Amino acid sequence: MKKVLSKIFIVLLTAISMLIIAGVFTYTSDGFQQHMKQTNQESYILPDFKSENFIWQGSDGRNYTVAFVNKSKAPELSLDALNKAVIAIMSRSRAVVEEQYSYYTFIPGKLSIYGGLDGKVKACSEYRGVHETLGELEIETYYDFDMQGKTELLFYK
């Protein structure tokens, strides 16, 4: 009996792990906010549809106010999908930028979303790179995301 129960437990644990990795179980915006509070990062604040800014961490570990512009024409976009997309876009943007310019400190500046009439919303995130001797540079990353918040990197410049 113990062998059967342990096999069932392992199968269930494996299935749940695969679902989490596949993104089936995600934080709702309230759940994400609660998670951030539990990890002592209360200064993270995600935008809603009417927000003009939100808080995001730069590569130097400091939190920055990021301008938020919402020009989306997608009435079916939920707040949960928006927050999921914002998290993915800001995280991926930072990773893309740090991969290409690892010697710069990147500071998030602006996130704009627009479009949405074709079922996909467009987004552009802007970061500023700062280096003591090399100066500053700006990087923009462009994305598509759907009504569930799944993102796709289009390009960066």
Order of alpha helices (4+ residues) and beta strands (2+ residues): alpha-alpha-beta-beta-alpha-beta-beta-beta-beta
